Amino acid sequence: MTVETHTEWRTRTPSDLIGHRCIATTLTGVTLDGPLDLDRLSKSKAILKYKGVRTNIIICDLTAGTNKPAPGIRSIIITESKP
């Protein structure tokens, strides 16, 4: 098993997180794993999710510079390295 260092994601810009490996757990216990992709909704809001998957993972408030788990996501780990 390989252990990777993870990064603080709550205050990083969405563009910094694109392509990073994200391991997320939903409220129902499903584990999702893959690289993040950006979906910009407006000048003040963006969503990070997996490419080709409709489930939102991270809600980004571009005005405040903060990120939070999307509804339905219990936990998030983002690795420092990109896959």
Residue frames as qw, qx, qy, qz and C-alpha x, y, z in Angstrom:
[[0.000, 0.890, 0.456, 0.000, 0.00, 0.00, 0.00],
 [0.413, 0.289, -0.006, 0.864, 1.29, 3.45, -0.89],
 [0.208, -0.778, -0.446, 0.391, 0.64, 6.32, 1.48],
 [0.349, 0.520, 0.209, 0.751, 0.45, 9.76, -0.13],
 [0.144, -0.275, -0.373, 0.874, 0.62, 13.09, 1.62],
 [0.091, 0.728, 0.643, 0.217, -2.58, 15.07, 1.47],
 [0.211, 0.214, 0.009, 0.954, -3.20, 18.78, 1.21],
 [0.103, 0.498, 0.511, -0.693, -5.39, 21.36, 2.92],
 [0.191, 0.357, 0.690, 0.599, -8.12, 21.98, 0.35],
 [0.061, -0.779, -0.591, 0.201, -10.54, 24.31, 2.15],
 [0.069, -0.870, -0.005, 0.487, -8.55, 27.48, 1.36],
 [0.397, -0.190, 0.613, 0.656, -6.82, 26.55, -1.92],
 [0.424, 0.438, -0.173, -0.773, -8.01, 28.07, -5.17],
 [0.873, 0.265, 0.334, -0.237, -10.01, 25.72, -7.40],
 [0.635, 0.701, -0.322, -0.039, -7.40, 26.07, -10.17],
 [0.078, -0.612, 0.761, -0.201, -4.76, 24.72, -7.73],
 [0.615, -0.109, 0.714, -0.316, -6.86, 21.60, -7.13],
 [0.791, 0.470, -0.117, -0.373, -7.61, 20.68, -10.76],
 [0.687, 0.445, -0.574, 0.009, -6.11, 17.29, -11.58],
 [0.127, -0.425, 0.777, -0.448, -5.31, 16.38, -7.97],
 [0.434, -0.179, -0.879, -0.084, -6.46, 12.99, -6.76],
 [0.430, -0.301, 0.267, -0.808, -9.54, 13.31, -4.56],
 [0.317, -0.180, -0.929, 0.059, -10.93, 10.59, -2.33],
 [0.390, -0.216, 0.141, -0.884, -14.43, 11.48, -1.16],
 [0.067, -0.227, -0.959, 0.157, -16.97, 9.56, 0.88],
 [0.338, -0.409, -0.372, -0.762, -20.69, 10.19, 0.44],
 [0.481, -0.315, 0.415, -0.705, -23.22, 10.26, 3.27],
 [0.935, 0.008, -0.027, -0.353, -24.38, 6.80, 2.16],
 [0.724, -0.459, 0.498, 0.131, -20.83, 5.40, 2.51],
 [0.822, 0.501, 0.164, 0.216, -19.83, 5.24, -1.17],
 [0.461, -0.602, 0.285, 0.586, -16.14, 6.03, -1.77],
 [0.605, 0.786, 0.109, 0.061, -15.30, 8.04, -4.89],
 [0.580, -0.528, 0.345, 0.516, -11.71, 8.34, -6.15],
 [0.634, 0.515, 0.369, 0.444, -10.24, 10.20, -9.10],
 [0.350, -0.024, 0.038, 0.936, -8.77, 13.47, -10.39],
 [0.107, 0.700, 0.463, -0.534, -10.75, 16.69, -9.94],
 [0.275, 0.378, 0.485, 0.739, -12.12, 18.81, -12.76],
 [0.004, 0.322, 0.292, -0.901, -13.48, 22.37, -12.54],
 [0.070, 0.617, 0.684, 0.384, -16.97, 23.51, -13.48],
 [0.100, -0.108, -0.200, 0.969, -17.25, 27.30, -13.15],
 [0.059, 0.645, 0.761, -0.034, -20.84, 28.35, -12.46],
 [0.055, 0.966, 0.203, 0.148, -20.37, 32.13, -12.17],
 [0.305, 0.714, -0.349, 0.524, -17.78, 34.75, -11.27],
 [0.339, -0.587, 0.485, -0.553, -18.27, 33.94, -7.61],
 [0.797, -0.183, 0.493, -0.298, -18.99, 30.19, -7.55],
 [0.489, 0.437, -0.714, -0.245, -17.38, 27.05, -8.93],
 [0.921, -0.202, 0.220, -0.249, -17.75, 23.31, -8.41],
 [0.087, 0.519, -0.843, -0.112, -15.00, 20.68, -8.35],
 [0.893, 0.036, 0.298, -0.334, -16.10, 17.20, -9.43],
 [0.568, -0.199, 0.726, 0.332, -14.76, 14.15, -11.22],
 [0.262, 0.365, -0.514, -0.731, -14.52, 14.33, -14.99],
 [0.420, -0.025, -0.795, -0.438, -17.46, 12.49, -16.53],
 [0.298, -0.389, -0.829, 0.268, -19.29, 12.14, -13.19],
 [0.152, -0.696, -0.329, -0.621, -22.21, 14.36, -12.28],
 [0.625, -0.649, -0.385, 0.202, -21.67, 14.23, -8.51],
 [0.085, 0.859, -0.209, 0.460, -20.42, 17.54, -7.13],
 [0.761, -0.144, -0.467, 0.428, -17.60, 17.10, -4.63],
 [0.385, -0.357, -0.259, 0.811, -16.46, 20.60, -3.55],
 [0.117, 0.907, 0.369, 0.165, -18.36, 23.90, -3.64],
 [0.534, -0.044, -0.050, 0.843, -15.97, 26.84, -4.12],
 [0.020, -0.943, -0.296, 0.147, -16.86, 30.37, -3.02],
 [0.642, 0.370, 0.066, 0.668, -14.53, 32.42, -5.21],
 [0.089, -0.843, -0.022, -0.529, -15.41, 35.69, -3.46],
 [0.649, -0.714, 0.192, -0.178, -14.61, 34.45, 0.06],
 [0.333, 0.607, -0.717, 0.082, -11.79, 32.14, -1.09],
 [0.455, -0.251, 0.769, -0.371, -13.23, 29.15, 0.74],
 [0.517, 0.088, -0.755, -0.394, -14.31, 25.65, -0.21],
 [0.554, -0.175, 0.614, -0.535, -16.72, 23.24, 1.45],
 [0.211, 0.066, 0.962, 0.159, -17.99, 19.73, 0.78],
 [0.393, -0.114, -0.458, -0.789, -20.95, 19.60, -1.58],
 [0.715, -0.158, 0.308, -0.607, -24.28, 18.37, -0.16],
 [0.976, 0.098, -0.069, -0.180, -24.14, 14.59, 0.23],
 [0.658, 0.434, -0.489, 0.373, -20.34, 14.46, 0.74],
 [0.739, -0.657, -0.145, 0.038, -19.15, 13.40, 4.21],
 [0.571, -0.648, 0.301, 0.405, -15.35, 13.52, 3.88],
 [0.634, 0.763, -0.090, 0.090, -12.70, 14.63, 1.40],
 [0.632, -0.524, 0.349, 0.451, -8.98, 13.91, 1.10],
 [0.584, 0.807, -0.086, -0.007, -6.93, 15.54, -1.65],
 [0.854, -0.189, 0.124, 0.468, -3.43, 14.27, -2.34],
 [0.178, -0.767, 0.235, 0.570, -0.48, 16.58, -2.97],
 [0.196, -0.269, 0.733, 0.593, 0.54, 14.79, -6.14],
 [0.668, 0.373, -0.072, -0.639, -1.45, 14.51, -9.33],
 [0.842, 0.012, 0.539, -0.008, -2.06, 11.00, -10.73]]
